[in-house]
Amino acid sequence: MKRAEFNQLKNLDSEKLFLQVKSLKQDLSKLMIDKNSQKLKDKREFFKKRKDLAKVLTVLRQKELLNELESKSQKSQKESNI
């Protein structure tokens, strides 16, 4: 995954990120089967997919934490206004 693709990931919503995670996990399982049956020619592809999955999961977690932080800050602002 190149830097531009990673930046595009940050702009996606959570649903699309979940779909991408699901797709990457399916790709990884296919690659694992190919690896075990010795059909996989490029072993680096397996590691690349794992890194891509980790990046997508990281962006997803960052979005979750950001939403949580925003909700806490909104609650504290409401409480201070009361």
C-alpha positions, 0 to 999 in steps of 0.5 A: 500500500502506497502513501497515497492509498493510505491517505485515502483510507483515512478519508473512508468511513467505518463501513467501507473500512470494515468491508476492506478488512473483510476483503483483506482477510479473505485474500489472506486466507486464499494466500495461506492456502496457496502457501501451504499447497506450495502454489504461491510463487511470490511469498512477499505477497502474503506479508504485504497483505498482512501489512495492508490489513494492519494499516486498515485496522489501525485507521479503523481504531484511530477513527474509533478513538477519535469518535470516543474523544469527541463524544467525551469533549462534547459531554464535558462542554455540555456539563460546563454550560449547565 
